[in-house]
Amino acid sequence: MAVGYLREVKDPLTFMRAACLMADVSDVELVHVGNALEPRFETWARETMEACPCYRWLGGLAHEDARSHIAGAYALVHMSRVEGGANVVIEAARSAVPVIASRIDGNVGLLGAD
């Protein structure tokens, strides 16, 4: 699962590309939550859903709904390029959900170097 606005700094295409690499895996679902802040990201998310059955983009959700999805996930992917200290990482930690994250200062500060 990934939670975050679909915008360049959040690197949503990494998650979409991962879904395409797993297109033939039937028992995996990659759920993406977050509003597309640019029309091109909405287009790419919709195209990915059509091409990759394991990818599901839910768009923006209310905070409590997003937290519920995080709590029910096997893992949270946080692929941000430059932002630090993301609230979504904290939400995953509160729910005891493992985090797979990019190695940026904020993630390393929250999760540790390893």
C-alpha positions in Angstrom: 0.0 0.0 0.0 1.1 3.6 -0.7 -0.5 6.7 0.7 0.3 10.2 -0.6 -0.6 12.8 -3.2 0.2 11.8 -6.7 2.8 14.4 -7.5 6.4 14.4 -8.7 8.0 14.7 -5.2 6.2 11.7 -4.0 7.4 9.5 -6.9 4.1 7.7 -7.5 5.4 6.2 -10.8 7.7 4.0 -8.9 4.7 2.3 -7.2 2.9 2.1 -10.6 5.9 0.5 -12.3 6.2 -2.0 -9.5 2.5 -2.9 -10.0 3.2 -3.5 -13.7 6.2 -5.7 -12.9 3.7 -7.8 -10.8 0.9 -7.8 -13.3 0.9 -11.6 -13.5 0.9 -12.1 -9.8 -2.7 -12.9 -8.8 -2.4 -12.9 -5.0 -1.0 -9.4 -4.5 -2.8 -6.1 -4.5 -1.0 -2.8 -4.6 -3.4 -0.1 -3.2 -2.6 3.5 -3.8 -4.4 6.3 -1.9 -4.1 9.9 -2.7 -5.4 12.7 -4.9 -3.7 13.3 -8.2 -2.5 16.9 -8.0 -1.8 17.0 -11.7 -4.0 15.5 -14.5 -1.1 13.5 -15.9 -0.8 11.5 -12.7 -4.5 10.7 -12.7 -4.2 9.5 -16.3 -1.2 7.3 -15.4 -3.0 5.9 -12.4 -6.0 5.0 -14.5 -3.9 3.5 -17.2 -2.0 1.5 -14.7 -5.2 0.1 -13.2 -6.3 -1.0 -16.7 -3.0 -2.6 -17.6 -2.1 -4.1 -14.2 -4.8 -5.9 -12.4 -3.0 -5.9 -9.0 -2.9 -2.0 -8.9 -5.8 -0.2 -7.4 -5.9 3.6 -7.1 -8.5 4.8 -4.7 -8.0 8.5 -5.0 -8.2 10.8 -2.0 -9.7 9.4 1.2 -10.7 10.9 4.5 -8.0 10.7 7.1 -9.7 7.9 9.1 -10.4 5.9 5.9 -6.7 6.2 4.9 -5.6 5.1 8.4 -7.9 2.1 8.2 -6.3 1.0 4.9 -2.8 1.5 6.4 -3.7 -0.6 9.5 -5.0 -3.4 7.3 -2.0 -3.4 5.0 0.9 -6.0 5.0 3.3 -3.1 4.3 3.4 0.6 3.5 5.6 1.8 0.7 6.9 5.4 1.1 8.8 6.3 -2.1 9.1 10.0 -1.6 12.2 11.7 -3.2 12.9 14.6 -0.9 10.3 15.1 1.8 11.1 14.1 5.4 9.2 13.1 8.4 6.1 11.9 6.6 2.9 11.5 8.7 2.1 8.3 6.8 5.2 6.7 8.1 4.1 7.5 11.6 0.6 6.1 10.9 2.1 2.9 9.7 4.4 2.6 12.8 1.4 3.3 15.1 -0.4 0.4 13.4 2.7 -1.9 13.5 2.8 -2.1 9.7 6.2 -2.5 8.2 7.5 0.4 6.0 9.5 0.1 2.8 10.9 3.5 2.2 13.2 5.5 0.1 16.5 6.4 1.8 15.9 10.1 2.4 16.8 12.0 5.6 13.2 12.1 6.9 12.7 8.4 6.5 16.0 7.5 7.9 15.3 9.8 10.9 12.0 8.1 11.6 12.9 4.5 10.7 16.7 4.2 11.3 19.5 3.6 8.9 18.8 -0.1 8.4 
